[in-house]
Amino acid sequence: MIQGKDICKKFGDFQALDRASFHVPKGAVYGLVGPNGAGKSTILRHVTGIFRQDSGELLIDGEPVFENPEAKRKLTFIPDDVFYFRQANLKEMKKYYEGIYPTFDAALFDKLMDCFPAVDRKRNIRRMSKGMQKQAAFWLAVCCMPEYLILDEPVDGLDPVMRRQVWSLLLGDVSERGTTVLVSSHNLRELEDVCDHVGILNRGQVLLERSLSDLQDNTVKLQVAYAGVTEPVLPSELNILHRSHVGRVYTYIVRGSRAEILRRLHYGGKVDEPNYYI
């Protein structure tokens, strides 16, 4: 179990986390969702013991993780910007991971070659594309047999076929070993297919934390295409948890019932019937 309580973190004058609290149950796939700059990567770097919170509490199985080798040994982290030693290839990184993780499964490493056929184990990893580096990172991480797998924007740079392959591999590991997965993304739609718990993060605060089934019952995802170039002022009564847009198409995550949300939008003249989807 991963538990964060009232975590605060400042970088200079910037408040990256503001009393952020969350709870990742054992054996769950927990999705941390929010726009760029919301604080997702900062939370993950606290969970993995890279950062130390200014205040609050971060525990893994009841133990603080910062400067705690035993707690860190339980987890494997794949950051958005994967790091490898400058001259290392995959075979050399495998030896390095074997020295850190006593649970590393060399037989599984060989078995997974069929899952990542395009990755050359003898090639310098730093010279691979971002997508190939991500595949190598997943390959190594799964073979560490961690209790906790921490993923920051994990499938960026992967093609659709490899995305499905990676998610299938991770969910199989969760099913077989009870691995706990904490994954961050700005794409709620992608996490809907793999997560059973979701936390919505914005401006350093976890605004909402629910099981996915509860979230679907009490929260509406609304996509709107406005006639104008800019977004109009929406009714202040709407409890908008998350917003993003691509061009003129805006996506909102709104707390409340579908009927009430649509009533408020229509009453305010903000949405035309053909242009919204729920």
Phi, psi and chi 1 to 4 in degrees:
 res  aa     phi    psi   chi1   chi2   chi3   chi4
   1 MET       -  135.1  178.6  178.4   69.0      -
   2 ILE  -109.9  129.7  -56.7  172.8      -      -
   3 GLN  -134.7  123.4 -172.0  169.1   14.1      -
   4 GLY  -114.4  133.6      -      -      -      -
   5 LYS  -133.4  117.1 -177.2  177.3 -179.8 -178.5
   6 ASP    51.8   47.1  -65.0  -27.4      -      -
   7 ILE   -78.9  128.6  -61.3  174.0      -      -
   8 CYS  -121.5  140.9  -66.8      -      -      -
   9 LYS  -150.9  127.3 -176.5   66.3  176.4 -179.0
  10 LYS  -119.2  142.2  -70.1 -174.3   74.4  172.5
  11 PHE  -116.6  100.0  -62.4  100.2      -      -
  12 GLY    66.3 -123.2      -      -      -      -
  13 ASP   -92.3   -1.9  -65.2  -28.9      -      -
  14 PHE   -91.9  124.0  176.6   64.3      -      -
  15 GLN   -89.0   96.7 -172.6   76.5   48.0      -
  16 ALA   -75.3  -41.1      -      -      -      -
  17 LEU  -128.2  135.1  -64.1  178.1      -      -
  18 ASP  -128.7   88.0 -175.5   10.7      -      -
  19 ARG    55.6   47.5  -62.7  178.5   63.7   84.5
  20 ALA   -77.2  129.3      -      -      -      -
  21 SER  -129.4  137.6  -63.1      -      -      -
  22 PHE  -158.3  162.8   59.7   97.8      -      -
  23 HIS  -143.5  118.6  169.9 -112.9      -      -
  24 VAL  -107.1  108.5 -177.6      -      -      -
  25 PRO   -66.5  153.8  -16.5   29.6      -      -
  26 LYS   -61.3  133.2 -164.7   83.1  168.2 -180.0
  27 GLY    77.7    8.3      -      -      -      -
  28 ALA   -93.3  159.3      -      -      -      -
  29 VAL  -107.3  106.9 -178.6      -      -      -
  30 TYR  -108.1  123.3 -175.2  107.2      -      -
  31 GLY  -101.6  124.8      -      -      -      -
  32 LEU  -101.4  112.3 -165.8   60.5      -      -
  33 VAL  -114.7  139.1 -174.9      -      -      -
  34 GLY   177.2  162.9      -      -      -      -
  35 PRO   -68.7  167.3   26.9  -34.5      -      -
  36 ASN   -58.6  133.9  -67.1  -28.3      -      -
  37 GLY    87.8    4.3      -      -      -      -
  38 ALA   -74.9  -22.7      -      -      -      -
  39 GLY   116.4   10.8      -      -      -      -
  40 LYS   -61.9  -51.6  -58.3 -173.4  -60.4  -64.3
  41 SER   -64.6  -33.1  -64.8      -      -      -
  42 THR   -64.9  -41.1  -56.0      -      -      -
  43 ILE   -62.3  -45.1  -77.9 -175.2      -      -
  44 LEU   -63.8  -34.1  -62.7 -169.3      -      -
  45 ARG   -75.1  -18.7  -78.8  164.6  170.7   76.1
  46 HIS   -78.2  -42.1  -79.4   81.1      -      -
  47 VAL   -60.4  -37.3  170.9      -      -      -
  48 THR   -88.8    1.7   52.8      -      -      -
  49 GLY    80.1   14.3      -      -      -      -
  50 ILE   -77.6  -43.5  -62.7  171.5      -      -
  51 PHE  -104.5  153.1  -68.0  160.9      -      -
  52 ARG  -113.3  128.7 -176.5  175.1 -171.6  173.7
  53 GLN   -65.4  148.4   64.1  -89.2   21.3      -
  54 ASP   -70.2  -36.3  -62.1  -28.1      -      -
  55 SER  -155.6  168.1   61.9      -      -      -
  56 GLY    95.9 -170.6      -      -      -      -
  57 GLU  -140.4  134.6 -168.8  173.2   50.4      -
  58 LEU  -129.3  118.0 -165.5  -69.4      -      -
  59 LEU  -128.0  142.7  -56.3  174.8      -      -
  60 ILE  -119.3  118.9  -68.3 -177.8      -      -
  61 ASP    52.1   38.9  -66.9  -21.6      -      -
  62 GLY    81.9    0.6      -      -      -      -
  63 GLU  -115.3  140.3  -64.0  -71.3  -26.3      -
  64 PRO   -64.8  145.2   21.9  -31.3      -      -
  65 VAL   -96.8  -26.5   64.4      -      -      -
  66 PHE   -65.8  127.4 -172.5   76.6      -      -
  67 GLU    54.5   38.6  -66.7 -173.6  -14.8      -
  68 ASN  -126.7   90.9 -175.1  -14.9      -      -
  69 PRO   -57.2  -35.7  -23.2   33.6      -      -
  70 GLU   -65.8  -40.0  -69.8  -56.6  -44.1      -
  71 ALA   -68.4  -41.2      -      -      -      -
  72 LYS   -66.9  -28.6  -68.2 -177.1  179.0 -178.3
  73 ARG   -66.4  -17.7 -164.3  170.2  -74.9  119.5
  74 LYS   -80.5  -11.8  -63.2  179.3  179.2 -179.4
  75 LEU  -127.1  156.5   58.9   87.5      -      -
  76 THR  -128.4  138.6  -58.1      -      -      -
  77 PHE  -121.3  128.8  178.2   38.4      -      -
  78 ILE  -113.9  102.0  -58.0 -179.6      -      -
  79 PRO   -75.2  169.4   29.0  -33.9      -      -
  80 ASP   -64.4  -39.9 -177.6   33.9      -      -
  81 ASP  -104.2   95.3 -172.8   12.2      -      -
  82 VAL   -69.5  136.4 -177.5      -      -      -
  83 PHE  -111.5  137.4  172.9   82.3      -      -
  84 TYR  -137.5  157.4  -65.5  102.6      -      -
  85 PHE   -61.3  146.4  -64.3  124.6      -      -
  86 ARG   -56.5  -44.0 -174.6  170.8  -60.6  -82.4
  87 GLN  -104.1    9.6  -59.1  -60.5  -33.4      -
  88 ALA   -82.8  142.0      -      -      -      -
  89 ASN  -103.8 -178.8   58.6   33.9      -      -
  90 LEU   -65.6  -37.4 -170.6   60.3      -      -
  91 LYS   -64.7  -38.3  -66.9  178.0   67.3  176.6
  92 GLU   -70.8  -37.2  -69.0  166.0  -23.6      -
  93 MET   -67.6  -32.8  -72.4  -56.8  -60.2      -
  94 LYS   -60.1  -45.5  169.0 -179.6  173.4  -74.4
  95 LYS   -62.8  -38.2  -68.4 -179.6  180.0  178.9
  96 TYR   -63.7  -46.2  176.4   73.7      -      -
  97 TYR   -65.0  -36.0  -85.8   61.6      -      -
  98 GLU   -61.7  -33.2  -75.8  177.4  -44.1      -
  99 GLY   -73.7  -22.4      -      -      -      -
 100 ILE   -93.8  -40.9  -64.1  175.9      -      -
 101 TYR  -108.1  107.3  -67.4   94.1      -      -
 102 PRO   -60.9  -20.8  -20.1   31.7      -      -
 103 THR   -86.9    0.3   55.2      -      -      -
 104 PHE   -57.9  131.0 -167.1   94.6      -      -
 105 ASP  -104.8   98.0 -169.4  -26.0      -      -
 106 ALA   -65.7  -34.6      -      -      -      -
 107 ALA   -65.6  -39.0      -      -      -      -
 108 LEU   -66.1  -37.0  178.6   61.0      -      -
 109 PHE   -57.2  -46.7 -178.4   87.2      -      -
 110 ASP   -66.3  -37.5  -66.9  -25.1      -      -
 111 LYS   -65.5  -33.1 -176.5  178.7  178.6 -179.8
 112 LEU   -80.4    1.4  -70.3 -179.1      -      -
 113 MET   -57.0  -34.8  -80.1 -167.1  -66.1      -
 114 ASP   -68.6  -23.4  -67.4  -22.7      -      -
 115 CYS   -80.4  -24.4  -64.1      -      -      -
 116 PHE  -127.9   62.8  -55.9  101.1      -      -
 117 PRO   -67.2  -22.9   25.5  -34.7      -      -
 118 ALA   -83.9  -10.2      -      -      -      -
 119 VAL   -86.3  120.5  179.7      -      -      -
 120 ASP   -86.4  114.0 -175.5   -8.6      -      -
 121 ARG   -67.5  -18.6  -68.6 -173.4  -65.8  171.7
 122 LYS   -98.4   -1.2  -63.1 -179.0 -179.7  179.6
 123 ARG   -90.2  143.6 -174.3  179.2 -178.7 -175.0
 124 ASN   -57.8  121.3 -172.9  -40.0      -      -
 125 ILE   -65.4  -34.6  -59.3  179.4      -      -
 126 ARG   -64.0  -18.2  -65.1  -75.7  -70.2  -88.4
 127 ARG   -94.1   -0.6  -64.7 -179.3 -179.9  176.1
 128 MET   -80.3  162.0  -64.7  179.4 -177.8      -
 129 SER   -68.2  166.1   66.8      -      -      -
 130 LYS   -60.6  -39.8 -179.3  177.9 -179.9 -179.7
 131 GLY   -62.8  -41.5      -      -      -      -
 132 MET   -68.3  -37.3  -69.9  -63.0  176.8      -
 133 GLN   -63.3  -39.7  -70.9 -175.3   10.5      -
 134 LYS   -64.1  -41.0  -82.3  -71.7  179.7   76.2
 135 GLN   -62.2  -43.0  -68.5 -177.7   47.1      -
 136 ALA   -61.9  -39.7      -      -      -      -
 137 ALA   -63.8  -43.4      -      -      -      -
 138 PHE   -63.5  -42.9  -84.8  108.8      -      -
 139 TRP   -55.6  -50.0 -167.8  -13.0      -      -
 140 LEU   -68.3  -42.2  -68.7  165.8      -      -
 141 ALA   -63.7  -44.7      -      -      -      -
 142 VAL   -64.0  -36.7  169.9      -      -      -
 143 CYS   -72.0  -16.3  -67.4      -      -      -
 144 CYS   -70.9  -14.3  -69.6      -      -      -
 145 MET    54.3   51.3  -51.9  -68.1  -79.7      -
 146 PRO   -75.8  157.9   30.8  -36.5      -      -
 147 GLU   -77.8  -31.6  -65.1 -178.8   39.0      -
 148 TYR  -128.5  129.9  -63.0   91.2      -      -
 149 LEU  -116.7  117.9 -170.9   54.3      -      -
 150 ILE  -108.5  123.6  -45.1  -59.4      -      -
 151 LEU  -128.8  128.0  -50.5  172.0      -      -
 152 ASP  -111.1  110.4 -168.5    1.7      -      -
 153 GLU    46.3   61.4  -59.1  -75.2   -2.4      -
 154 PRO   -69.3  -28.5   26.3  -35.2      -      -
 155 VAL  -106.5    9.7  -66.0      -      -      -
 156 ASP   -61.0  132.7  -83.3    6.6      -      -
 157 GLY    90.7   -4.6      -      -      -      -
 158 LEU   -99.7  143.9  -60.1 -178.5      -      -
 159 ASP   -75.0  163.8   62.0   72.0      -      -
 160 PRO   -56.5  -37.3  -27.7   35.8      -      -
 161 VAL   -65.9  -44.9  173.0      -      -      -
 162 MET   -70.4  -31.2 -174.6   50.3   63.5      -
 163 ARG   -58.9  -47.3  -72.6 -177.5 -177.4 -142.2
 164 ARG   -63.6  -38.3  -70.9 -166.2  -64.6  -89.6
 165 GLN   -62.8  -44.9  175.7   82.3  -62.4      -
 166 VAL   -66.2  -47.4  163.6      -      -      -
 167 TRP   -62.3  -39.4  -75.2  127.4      -      -
 168 SER   -61.9  -42.1  176.9      -      -      -
 169 LEU   -64.0  -44.3 -174.1   63.6      -      -
 170 LEU   -66.9  -44.5  -67.8  179.5      -      -
 171 LEU   -66.8  -32.8  -66.3  178.0      -      -
 172 GLY   -64.2  -38.4      -      -      -      -
 173 ASP   -67.1  -39.4 -163.4   53.1      -      -
 174 VAL   -62.3  -43.7  171.0      -      -      -
 175 SER   -66.6  -41.9  176.3      -      -      -
 176 GLU   -80.9  -39.4  -67.3  173.5   13.2      -
 177 ARG  -114.6   -7.0  -60.6 -162.3  -54.7  110.8
 178 GLY    73.6   27.0      -      -      -      -
 179 THR   -60.4  138.8  -53.1      -      -      -
 180 THR   -93.6  127.7  -57.2      -      -      -
 181 VAL  -117.9  126.8  178.5      -      -      -
 182 LEU  -114.9  116.9  172.7   58.3      -      -
 183 VAL  -129.1  135.0   51.1      -      -      -
 184 SER  -105.7  148.3   77.7      -      -      -
 185 SER  -164.5  153.9  178.4      -      -      -
 186 HIS   -93.5   -0.6   58.9  -87.1      -      -
 187 ASN  -109.0   95.4 -172.7  -15.4      -      -
 188 LEU   -63.7  -36.5  177.7   60.3      -      -
 189 ARG   -59.2  -39.8  175.9   64.2 -168.7   88.6
 190 GLU   -68.2  -38.3 -174.3  164.7   56.8      -
 191 LEU   -73.9  -23.3  -65.6 -173.2      -      -
 192 GLU   -57.8  -29.5  -74.6  175.8  -17.6      -
 193 ASP   -82.2  -14.8  -65.4  -27.0      -      -
 194 VAL  -125.6  -21.1  -63.5      -      -      -
 195 CYS   -95.7  149.8  -67.4      -      -      -
 196 ASP  -110.0  -11.3   44.6   35.6      -      -
 197 HIS  -134.8  145.6  -71.5   73.6      -      -
 198 VAL  -136.4  137.5  172.5      -      -      -
 199 GLY  -120.6  130.1      -      -      -      -
 200 ILE  -101.7  121.9  -64.6  178.5      -      -
 201 LEU  -114.6  136.7 -177.2   70.6      -      -
 202 ASN  -153.4  131.9 -167.3   36.0      -      -
 203 ARG    52.6   41.9  -64.1 -176.9  179.6  179.7
 204 GLY    80.0    6.7      -      -      -      -
 205 GLN  -124.2  141.4  -64.2 -178.5  -32.2      -
 206 VAL   -85.1  105.8  179.4      -      -      -
 207 LEU   -77.2  -31.3  -56.7  179.5      -      -
 208 LEU  -153.8  138.8 -180.0   69.6      -      -
 209 GLU  -138.4  119.9 -174.1  178.1   52.0      -
 210 ARG  -148.9  159.5  -65.5  -76.6 -170.5  -82.7
 211 SER   -68.1  154.4   69.5      -      -      -
 212 LEU   -62.5  -36.5 -169.7   59.2      -      -
 213 SER   -64.6  -42.1   58.2      -      -      -
 214 ASP   -66.2  -38.7  -71.9  -16.3      -      -
 215 LEU   -63.4  -40.8 -173.2   66.2      -      -
 216 GLN   -67.9  -30.3  -69.7  169.2  -22.0      -
 217 ASP   -75.8  -29.3  -71.2  -19.0      -      -
 218 ASN  -118.0    4.9  -62.1  -70.3      -      -
 219 THR  -136.8  143.2  -49.8      -      -      -
 220 VAL  -117.4  134.3  172.0      -      -      -
 221 LYS   -97.7  121.4  178.4 -179.5  178.3 -178.8
 222 LEU  -122.1  126.6 -179.5   69.4      -      -
 223 GLN  -112.9  127.3  -72.9 -172.6  -47.2      -
 224 VAL  -128.7  134.3 -176.8      -      -      -
 225 ALA  -109.9  111.9      -      -      -      -
 226 TYR   -86.8  150.3  -64.0  113.7      -      -
 227 ALA   -70.6  -34.0      -      -      -      -
 228 GLY   -86.0  174.8      -      -      -      -
 229 VAL   -77.9  -35.1  176.6      -      -      -
 230 THR  -103.7  158.0   59.2      -      -      -
 231 GLU   -75.2  129.3  177.0 -172.0   25.6      -
 232 PRO   -73.4  168.1   27.5  -33.8      -      -
 233 VAL   -74.7  123.1  177.3      -      -      -
 234 LEU   -87.9  157.8  -63.5  175.4      -      -
 235 PRO   -55.5  133.6  -25.8   34.3      -      -
 236 SER   -65.6  -19.9   59.1      -      -      -
 237 GLU   -73.6  -16.5  -60.5   86.9   -4.5      -
 238 LEU   -70.0  131.0  -71.4  179.4      -      -
 239 ASN   -95.1   83.0 -169.3   -8.3      -      -
 240 ILE   -84.3  118.0  -61.4  175.8      -      -
 241 LEU   -89.5  -29.5  -56.7  173.7      -      -
 242 HIS  -156.0  139.9  173.0   68.1      -      -
 243 ARG  -139.8  146.2   68.6 -177.5  -13.3  120.3
 244 SER  -154.6  164.6   61.3      -      -      -
 245 HIS  -153.8  151.5   72.7   95.7      -      -
 246 VAL  -128.6  109.4  178.0      -      -      -
 247 GLY    64.8 -127.5      -      -      -      -
 248 ARG   -91.6   -1.1  -70.1  170.9   45.7 -140.6
 249 VAL   -95.8  117.9  178.2      -      -      -
 250 TYR  -106.6  140.1  -75.7   74.2      -      -
 251 THR  -116.8  127.8  -59.6      -      -      -
 252 TYR  -122.7  142.8  -54.5   99.3      -      -
 253 ILE  -108.3  115.7  -53.8  -61.4      -      -
 254 VAL  -122.7  130.8 -171.8      -      -      -
 255 ARG   -80.6  134.0 -179.2 -174.9  -67.5  175.3
 256 GLY   136.2 -178.9      -      -      -      -
 257 SER   -84.1  150.9   70.7      -      -      -
 258 ARG   -59.1  -45.7  178.8 -178.4 -174.8  -83.9
 259 ALA   -63.2  -42.5      -      -      -      -
 260 GLU   -69.0  -39.7  178.0   63.1   16.1      -
 261 ILE   -63.1  -45.5  -69.4  167.8      -      -
 262 LEU   -65.2  -37.7  -70.5  179.9      -      -
 263 ARG   -60.7  -44.7 -173.8 -169.9   70.4   76.9
 264 ARG   -66.6  -39.0  -67.8 -173.5 -178.1  -80.7
 265 LEU   -68.0  -43.6  -74.3  170.8      -      -
 266 HIS   -67.0  -40.2  -78.1  -57.7      -      -
 267 TYR   -62.1  -36.2 -178.9   77.0      -      -
 268 GLY   -83.1   -2.1      -      -      -      -
 269 GLY    69.2   28.5      -      -      -      -
 270 LYS   -93.4  -22.0  -55.0  -56.8 -179.9 -175.7
 271 VAL  -129.0  131.8  175.9      -      -      -
 272 ASP   -94.2  140.8  -65.0  -32.3      -      -
 273 GLU   -50.6  -45.6 -175.7   75.4   27.9      -
 274 PRO   -71.6  -11.5  -14.1   30.3      -      -
 275 ASN  -107.4    8.6  -65.4  -27.9      -      -
 276 TYR  -126.0  153.9   70.1   83.1      -      -
 277 TYR  -138.1  137.9  -53.3   90.8      -      -
 278 ILE  -128.5      -  -65.7 -175.5      -      -
